[in-house]
Amino acid sequence: MTRILIRHFGVLLTTLVLCTIEIARASTLNATPLLNNSNSIPLVLGHIKATTPQDPTPWLMGNTQVSEGFYENSKAPVIYDLIKSAHSTIDIEIYEMNDPEIRRLLKDAMQRSVRIRILKDPTPMGSQCSLFTPSSSQDSEDCLAQKSLVSELRSHGHVFEAFNKDALCGEKNKPCFEHGKMAIFDQSKALISTGNFDITNLCNLPLTPRVCNRDYTYITQDSEVIQTLKTIFENDLKGQSYSLPLLLTQKVRQKLTISPFAKKDILAFIQSAKTSIHIANQYLNETDLNQALIDAATRGVQVYILVASACSFGKPDEGAQNKLTQIYSSFDRAGIQSRFFTHKILINGRPGYMHAKAIVVDEQRAWIGSINGSMTAFHRNREFGIFFDDANSVKALVQSFKQDFGHSETESWQESLACYRDGT
């Protein structure tokens, strides 16, 4: 009789514990940020921070273990595993997302009753797909597939909306983009990527991409970072103007950069360098950023620049050639070493393209994000970036940079202007 009572008590205790966990989990999932249009600070921050898991050990992703840290997209497109493993929520804020595997995995997640919300730029530069308009006979097969995902998610109660540029651009009446690449999973882990969720940025070889991009991702479980990203996402999703700087406390700005309020933090990061700066980007056209690199080189910091070929999309016109000559002549005079990444550099056997945006200072602290070296990226767009200093992640980024920088198929800026390796 005693054994039976003990057994029943144990079952009852286990049931109570499980119920308590489910109630707490449901409460967390249903919590909404209290930042409203009066620009009040979100009062849920302390609660989320206290309940978000802090265990840095790897979490299981299907058959793969993905740890917090740095990843090269062409080697480990961890976005796939994160979607596969999501059990409650997926929130995505993205510029472009046309990878069919992403679409398939999101549909699978929907079948698992995962709540999905996606906020996307409605008019990416060069896109032929007007995603948020009715389907037409003029749409490509890929565009129709993208529109089908929008309809399917919405019809099942999920969210897929356009980023409201009129309300959320950094400068009124001037063009901008939601150019960031950010996702939050189960409100407890997040990724920030330099690349979009498409076949070139993820180097999805079964779909035969024309090129494979050099792109990076960082995964974080930092509760303060996740709460800040979550609150930004919630307010961007509303599509109404709000005071973003109120969210960016000094402590947060040591971890995250959010355009159009990132410039100060990026410049301070460069100015903190004592021995070396390694910077990779598609291009470097922003005056203050370039001057910060020149100033660093002038005070004795070794500066290494790696950018995409000037002829990646055809021979630049005379104005672009003159501007590039002016910029890189100034870099030369300051003692900055620069190389241009060409299509001759293969990534997974495909012609490569430098799409990453990354900075490493003194080979000890790093930043990756979506910010190109342009005025629009710094002053108008929504962009996401993250700082990190864990040794393994920084080392992996430095190794990737040095391998590309020292590749025999890179070229000087003079060679790049002449389309020496990347012909027209």
Backbone torsions as a table, in degrees:
resi	resn	phi	psi	omega
1	MET	NA	-44.2	178.7
2	THR	-60.0	-42.5	-180.0
3	ARG	-62.9	-38.5	-179.7
4	ILE	-64.7	-43.7	179.2
5	LEU	-62.3	-41.2	179.4
6	ILE	-63.0	-42.3	-179.8
7	ARG	-63.6	-44.6	179.8
8	HIS	-63.4	-38.6	178.6
9	PHE	-63.3	-40.3	179.6
10	GLY	-64.4	-41.7	178.6
11	VAL	-62.7	-44.7	-179.6
12	LEU	-61.6	-42.8	-179.3
13	LEU	-63.6	-43.7	179.2
14	THR	-61.5	-42.3	179.9
15	THR	-62.2	-43.4	179.1
16	LEU	-62.3	-41.1	179.7
17	VAL	-63.1	-46.2	-179.3
18	LEU	-63.2	-41.0	178.6
19	CYS	-63.0	-42.1	179.0
20	THR	-60.7	-42.1	179.2
21	ILE	-63.2	-44.8	-178.9
22	GLU	-64.4	-40.0	178.5
23	ILE	-63.2	-44.1	179.3
24	ALA	-63.8	-41.3	-179.7
25	ARG	-64.5	-43.8	179.0
26	ALA	-63.3	-38.9	178.9
27	SER	-62.4	-42.2	179.9
28	THR	-65.2	-42.6	-176.8
29	LEU	-67.3	-31.5	-177.0
30	ASN	-89.0	-4.8	-179.5
31	ALA	-66.7	139.2	176.8
32	THR	-122.2	146.6	-178.6
33	PRO	-65.9	146.6	-177.4
34	LEU	-98.6	14.5	173.6
35	LEU	-75.8	118.7	179.7
36	ASN	-116.1	-170.5	-175.6
37	ASN	-71.7	-6.0	173.0
38	SER	-85.2	3.7	174.1
39	ASN	67.3	29.8	176.5
40	SER	-74.4	151.9	179.1
41	ILE	-72.1	137.9	-177.6
42	PRO	-64.3	123.3	-176.1
43	LEU	-80.3	-9.2	-178.9
44	VAL	-84.7	-3.3	-174.9
45	LEU	-55.9	-48.2	-178.1
46	GLY	-62.4	-38.7	-179.9
47	HIS	-65.7	-47.1	-179.6
48	ILE	-63.4	-42.6	-178.7
49	LYS	-61.3	-36.2	-177.3
50	ALA	-75.1	-26.6	-173.6
51	THR	-104.5	-11.7	-179.6
52	THR	-72.0	131.9	-179.2
53	PRO	-59.1	140.0	-179.8
54	GLN	-112.6	0.3	-178.5
55	ASP	-66.2	117.3	-176.0
56	PRO	-82.1	2.4	-177.6
57	THR	-68.6	154.7	-177.8
58	PRO	-60.3	147.9	172.6
59	TRP	-106.0	151.4	-174.1
60	LEU	-79.1	128.0	178.8
61	MET	-117.9	89.7	-177.0
62	GLY	60.1	-115.6	177.1
63	ASN	-99.4	9.3	-174.9
64	THR	-124.1	141.8	172.9
65	GLN	-101.1	123.6	-178.7
66	VAL	-118.2	119.2	-178.0
67	SER	-96.7	162.1	171.9
68	GLU	-60.0	133.2	178.6
69	GLY	145.4	-160.4	-170.4
70	PHE	-96.5	141.0	177.9
71	TYR	-139.7	145.5	170.7
72	GLU	-93.9	123.2	-169.6
73	ASN	-58.9	-39.5	-176.8
74	SER	-69.7	-21.3	178.7
75	LYS	-94.9	-32.1	-175.5
76	ALA	-149.7	84.1	176.7
77	PRO	-72.9	78.2	-170.7
78	VAL	-66.4	-14.5	176.0
79	ILE	-56.6	-35.1	178.8
80	TYR	-60.8	-49.8	-177.0
81	ASP	-67.6	-33.9	178.8
82	LEU	-66.9	-39.8	176.7
83	ILE	-67.1	-42.5	179.6
84	LYS	-58.6	-37.5	-172.8
85	SER	-88.5	-12.3	-176.9
86	ALA	-61.3	134.6	-178.2
87	HIS	-119.3	-8.5	-178.7
88	SER	-136.7	-49.4	-175.6
89	THR	-142.9	147.7	169.8
90	ILE	-135.4	121.2	175.4
91	ASP	-120.0	126.7	-176.2
92	ILE	-128.2	132.5	171.1
93	GLU	-124.0	118.6	-163.8
94	ILE	-149.3	153.4	176.6
95	TYR	-83.8	-57.0	178.0
96	GLU	-133.0	146.2	-178.3
97	MET	-153.7	80.2	-177.0
98	ASN	-120.0	20.6	176.6
99	ASP	-78.8	119.8	179.9
100	PRO	-58.6	-30.3	178.4
101	GLU	-66.6	-37.9	174.8
102	ILE	-60.7	-44.6	179.7
103	ARG	-60.9	-43.5	-179.5
104	ARG	-63.0	-44.2	-177.9
105	LEU	-67.4	-35.9	176.9
106	LEU	-65.8	-38.1	176.8
107	LYS	-65.5	-39.0	175.5
108	ASP	-61.8	-43.1	179.0
109	ALA	-62.0	-38.7	177.6
110	MET	-60.9	-38.7	177.6
111	GLN	-66.3	-24.3	176.9
112	ARG	-86.8	8.0	-179.5
113	SER	67.6	27.2	172.7
114	VAL	-77.2	131.9	176.6
115	ARG	-76.1	126.0	-176.1
116	ILE	-118.7	130.3	174.4
117	ARG	-134.8	129.5	-176.7
118	ILE	-129.8	132.8	175.6
119	LEU	-121.2	122.5	-171.3
120	LYS	-132.7	147.4	172.8
121	ASP	-62.5	129.8	-176.1
122	PRO	-78.7	-21.8	-174.2
123	THR	-138.6	67.2	176.7
124	PRO	-58.9	147.1	-179.1
125	MET	-60.4	129.0	177.1
126	GLY	82.7	-5.5	-178.1
127	SER	-71.3	138.6	177.4
128	GLN	-99.5	5.2	-176.5
129	CYS	-114.0	111.8	175.2
130	SER	-85.6	87.9	-164.2
131	LEU	-62.0	-35.1	-171.8
132	PHE	-100.6	28.3	173.1
133	THR	-118.8	159.4	-179.5
134	PRO	-58.6	150.8	178.7
135	SER	-65.4	149.0	179.0
136	SER	-143.7	169.3	179.8
137	SER	-68.0	-14.2	179.4
138	GLN	-83.0	-12.2	-177.3
139	ASP	-73.9	141.7	174.5
140	SER	-72.1	167.6	178.5
141	GLU	-60.7	-40.5	179.4
142	ASP	-66.6	-40.6	179.1
143	CYS	-63.4	-41.3	177.6
144	LEU	-62.7	-37.0	178.1
145	ALA	-66.8	-38.5	177.2
146	GLN	-64.8	-44.2	179.5
147	LYS	-65.6	-33.8	177.9
148	SER	-63.4	-38.3	177.7
149	LEU	-63.9	-43.3	178.2
150	VAL	-56.7	-48.8	-178.0
151	SER	-64.4	-42.8	-177.0
152	GLU	-65.9	-44.0	178.7
153	LEU	-62.5	-47.2	-178.8
154	ARG	-61.8	-40.2	-177.6
155	SER	-66.8	-19.5	178.4
156	HIS	-102.8	15.9	173.9
157	GLY	87.7	8.4	177.6
158	HIS	-91.3	-179.7	-173.6
159	VAL	-122.5	132.3	173.1
160	PHE	-145.2	102.5	-171.5
161	GLU	-126.2	161.7	176.9
162	ALA	-88.5	139.2	174.5
163	PHE	-64.8	126.9	-177.0
164	ASN	-83.2	94.7	-175.7
165	LYS	-67.3	-35.0	-178.0
166	ASP	-59.7	-37.5	-176.4
167	ALA	-91.4	-26.1	-167.0
168	LEU	-113.1	-3.9	176.9
169	CYS	-65.0	150.2	-178.6
170	GLY	-70.0	-32.1	178.9
171	GLU	-124.5	123.4	-176.0
172	LYS	-63.7	144.0	175.4
173	ASN	62.5	21.5	174.4
174	LYS	-128.1	144.5	-174.0
175	PRO	-66.1	145.6	175.5
176	CYS	-150.1	175.6	178.2
177	PHE	-136.2	151.7	159.9
178	GLU	-83.1	93.6	-173.5
179	HIS	-101.3	-1.3	-178.7
180	GLY	-72.1	161.1	177.8
181	LYS	-133.3	95.2	-172.0
182	MET	-141.4	143.8	176.2
183	ALA	-147.8	145.5	178.9
184	ILE	-123.3	133.5	-176.2
185	PHE	-121.0	124.9	177.8
186	ASP	54.9	22.7	178.4
187	GLN	56.2	19.8	-177.4
188	SER	-131.3	-7.4	176.6
189	LYS	-150.6	149.5	-175.6
190	ALA	-142.8	156.7	172.7
191	LEU	-127.1	146.8	169.2
192	ILE	-124.4	129.1	-175.7
193	SER	-123.5	155.4	171.5
194	THR	-85.1	-13.7	-174.1
195	GLY	-117.0	151.2	175.3
196	ASN	-71.8	173.3	-179.6
197	PHE	-96.7	65.4	178.5
198	ASP	-133.3	178.8	-168.8
199	ILE	-70.6	-27.2	179.9
200	THR	-79.3	-42.8	-179.6
201	ASN	-69.3	-31.6	178.7
202	LEU	-95.6	-3.4	179.4
203	CYS	51.5	55.1	-178.5
204	ASN	-79.8	87.5	-171.3
205	LEU	-60.4	-37.5	178.9
206	PRO	-57.3	-21.9	179.6
207	LEU	-97.8	12.1	175.1
208	THR	46.3	64.2	176.0
209	PRO	-63.2	145.4	179.2
210	ARG	-64.1	-39.4	175.1
211	VAL	-135.6	161.9	170.5
212	CYS	-117.8	130.4	-177.0
213	ASN	-86.1	150.4	164.8
214	ARG	-84.3	111.3	-179.4
215	ASP	-141.7	154.9	-175.7
216	TYR	-128.4	156.7	176.2
217	THR	-135.2	144.2	171.1
218	TYR	-124.6	131.2	178.7
219	ILE	-106.2	132.8	-178.5
220	THR	-130.5	149.4	170.8
221	GLN	-116.3	10.2	-179.3
222	ASP	-62.0	119.5	-173.2
223	SER	-64.2	-37.1	-179.3
224	GLU	-69.1	-40.4	176.5
225	VAL	-62.8	-47.2	-177.3
226	ILE	-63.9	-42.3	179.2
227	GLN	-63.6	-40.5	178.5
228	THR	-63.9	-46.6	178.1
229	LEU	-61.5	-40.7	-179.8
230	LYS	-62.7	-43.6	-178.5
231	THR	-67.3	-40.0	175.3
232	ILE	-61.4	-45.3	-180.0
233	PHE	-59.8	-47.1	-178.6
234	GLU	-58.4	-41.9	-177.6
235	ASN	-76.8	-36.6	173.9
236	ASP	-63.0	-36.5	-179.5
237	LEU	-65.2	-33.7	176.7
238	LYS	-65.4	-28.2	177.6
239	GLY	73.3	24.3	179.7
240	GLN	-120.0	147.7	-178.5
241	SER	-61.7	139.6	177.3
242	TYR	-151.2	168.6	-176.5
243	SER	-90.7	91.5	179.2
244	LEU	-62.1	-38.9	-179.0
245	PRO	-57.0	-26.4	179.2
246	LEU	-63.0	-25.8	179.5
247	LEU	-81.1	-21.9	-170.9
248	LEU	-94.1	73.8	176.1
249	THR	-65.5	165.9	-179.2
250	GLN	-59.6	-37.2	179.1
251	LYS	-66.7	-42.6	178.6
252	VAL	-64.1	-38.3	-176.9
253	ARG	-70.1	-14.3	172.4
254	GLN	-79.7	-10.5	-178.0
255	LYS	-115.2	-35.2	-172.8
256	LEU	-126.3	151.9	164.5
257	THR	-122.2	135.3	179.7
258	ILE	-131.5	113.8	174.3
259	SER	-78.0	146.5	15.3
260	PRO	-92.2	31.3	-179.4
261	PHE	-124.0	34.5	-174.9
262	ALA	-102.7	-19.0	-169.5
263	LYS	-58.4	-46.3	-178.8
264	LYS	-57.5	-41.7	-176.6
265	ASP	-73.7	-37.2	177.4
266	ILE	-66.4	-44.1	179.9
267	LEU	-64.9	-40.7	178.2
268	ALA	-62.8	-37.1	178.4
269	PHE	-62.8	-45.7	177.9
270	ILE	-64.2	-41.4	-179.3
271	GLN	-67.4	-18.4	179.5
272	SER	-79.0	-10.1	-175.8
273	ALA	-65.5	138.5	178.4
274	LYS	-111.3	-33.6	-175.4
275	THR	-123.7	-40.4	-174.5
276	SER	-152.9	153.0	171.9
277	ILE	-135.1	127.6	171.1
278	HIS	-114.4	121.6	-178.2
279	ILE	-131.2	127.0	176.4
280	ALA	-117.5	139.8	179.0
281	ASN	-163.4	166.7	173.6
282	GLN	-65.9	-42.9	179.8
283	TYR	-160.9	163.4	-179.1
284	LEU	-131.4	92.9	-177.0
285	ASN	-117.4	-3.1	-175.2
286	GLU	-84.3	123.7	-169.8
287	THR	-60.3	-48.6	-176.3
288	ASP	-67.6	-37.6	176.8
289	LEU	-62.8	-46.6	-179.8
290	ASN	-63.9	-38.7	179.5
291	GLN	-66.7	-35.6	177.0
292	ALA	-63.3	-37.6	177.4
293	LEU	-67.7	-41.3	177.7
294	ILE	-64.2	-43.5	178.8
295	ASP	-60.8	-40.7	179.0
296	ALA	-62.8	-45.2	179.3
297	ALA	-63.6	-37.3	-179.1
298	THR	-64.7	-32.8	179.1
299	ARG	-88.5	9.8	171.8
300	GLY	103.5	3.0	177.6
301	VAL	-77.7	135.0	175.8
302	GLN	-79.0	118.3	-176.0
303	VAL	-114.2	128.9	179.9
304	TYR	-122.8	125.9	-176.8
305	ILE	-118.2	133.1	176.7
306	LEU	-130.5	119.4	-178.3
307	VAL	-132.5	169.2	-179.8
308	ALA	-70.8	152.1	177.7
309	SER	-53.6	139.9	176.9
310	ALA	-66.2	-18.1	-177.5
311	CYS	-109.4	21.6	-180.0
312	SER	-58.9	-33.0	-178.1
313	PHE	-122.1	32.9	-179.1
314	GLY	105.6	165.3	-177.2
315	LYS	-66.1	129.5	-179.3
316	PRO	-66.8	149.8	179.1
317	ASP	-73.6	176.4	-173.6
318	GLU	-61.4	-41.2	-179.9
319	GLY	-62.6	-43.7	178.6
320	ALA	-65.3	-38.0	178.4
321	GLN	-63.7	-43.2	-179.9
322	ASN	-64.2	-40.6	-180.0
323	LYS	-66.6	-43.5	179.5
324	LEU	-64.1	-39.9	177.8
325	THR	-60.9	-43.2	179.5
326	GLN	-63.3	-45.2	-177.6
327	ILE	-64.3	-49.2	-172.4
328	TYR	-81.1	-21.7	169.5
329	SER	-65.8	-39.9	176.8
330	SER	-64.4	-40.3	176.8
331	PHE	-62.6	-44.0	179.3
332	ASP	-58.6	-46.1	-178.4
333	ARG	-62.5	-29.7	179.3
334	ALA	-82.6	-6.7	-178.6
335	GLY	87.3	15.2	178.1
336	ILE	-78.4	136.9	176.5
337	GLN	-96.1	129.7	-178.2
338	SER	-133.4	146.2	175.4
339	ARG	-139.2	151.9	-179.1
340	PHE	-112.1	128.6	-177.1
341	PHE	-80.8	126.4	-176.2
342	THR	-113.8	168.7	178.0
343	HIS	-68.1	-13.6	177.4
344	LYS	-70.2	-18.3	176.3
345	ILE	-82.6	115.1	-174.9
346	LEU	-88.3	141.0	173.2
347	ILE	-121.4	115.3	-175.3
348	ASN	53.0	36.9	177.6
349	GLY	82.5	-0.7	179.7
350	ARG	-108.0	152.9	173.0
351	PRO	-53.8	134.9	-174.8
352	GLY	-97.4	160.1	176.9
353	TYR	-142.7	133.9	178.9
354	MET	-82.3	101.5	179.7
355	HIS	-111.6	-12.4	-176.2
356	ALA	-67.9	155.4	172.8
357	LYS	-129.5	108.5	-172.3
358	ALA	-147.4	147.2	176.3
359	ILE	-137.1	133.2	173.8
360	VAL	-123.1	128.8	-179.9
361	VAL	-109.7	123.3	175.7
362	ASP	56.8	20.4	-178.3
363	GLU	54.1	29.1	-178.5
364	GLN	-127.7	-27.6	-178.7
365	ARG	-138.8	143.7	-172.9
366	ALA	-137.1	163.6	174.5
367	TRP	-139.8	137.9	166.5
368	ILE	-132.1	155.7	179.5
369	GLY	-178.0	-162.3	-175.7
370	SER	-104.8	1.6	-171.7
371	ILE	-80.4	112.6	169.7
372	ASN	-75.9	165.7	-179.6
373	GLY	-81.2	65.5	-178.3
374	SER	-136.7	159.3	178.0
375	MET	-65.2	-39.0	-179.9
376	THR	-61.9	-42.7	-178.8
377	ALA	-63.4	-38.6	-177.5
378	PHE	-81.4	-34.3	-168.0
379	HIS	-108.2	-17.5	-172.9
380	ARG	-126.0	-43.7	-169.7
381	ASN	-70.5	163.2	161.5
382	ARG	-90.0	117.3	-179.2
383	GLU	-133.8	148.2	178.5
384	PHE	-121.5	140.5	175.7
385	GLY	-148.4	160.5	-177.1
386	ILE	-141.9	138.5	173.5
387	PHE	-92.7	148.3	174.6
388	PHE	-154.3	154.5	-178.6
389	ASP	-138.6	12.0	176.4
390	ASP	-67.5	134.3	-166.9
391	ALA	-58.7	-42.7	-177.3
392	ASN	-64.2	-40.6	-179.3
393	SER	-67.9	-45.2	179.6
394	VAL	-62.9	-42.9	179.3
395	LYS	-60.6	-42.9	-179.9
396	ALA	-63.7	-40.9	178.7
397	LEU	-66.0	-44.4	179.4
398	VAL	-61.3	-42.7	179.5
399	GLN	-62.0	-43.0	178.6
400	SER	-62.3	-44.2	-179.9
401	PHE	-61.9	-49.5	-176.0
402	LYS	-64.5	-36.5	178.2
403	GLN	-62.8	-43.6	178.7
404	ASP	-69.8	-44.2	-176.3
405	PHE	-61.2	-38.8	-177.5
406	GLY	-89.2	3.7	-177.1
407	HIS	-65.5	141.2	-176.9
408	SER	-66.9	-16.5	-178.0
409	GLU	-98.6	8.1	168.9
410	THR	-75.8	171.5	179.6
411	GLU	-147.2	164.8	175.9
412	SER	-74.4	167.2	179.9
413	TRP	-66.9	-32.2	177.4
414	GLN	-65.4	-42.3	177.1
415	GLU	-65.1	-39.3	-178.6
416	SER	-65.4	-41.0	177.2
417	LEU	-60.1	-31.7	-179.6
418	ALA	-86.7	3.4	-177.4
419	CYS	55.0	44.6	-174.8
420	TYR	-61.4	-44.9	-179.5
421	ARG	-106.0	-34.0	177.9
422	ASP	-101.8	92.2	-176.8
423	GLY	-69.7	162.8	179.6
424	THR	-78.1	NA	NA
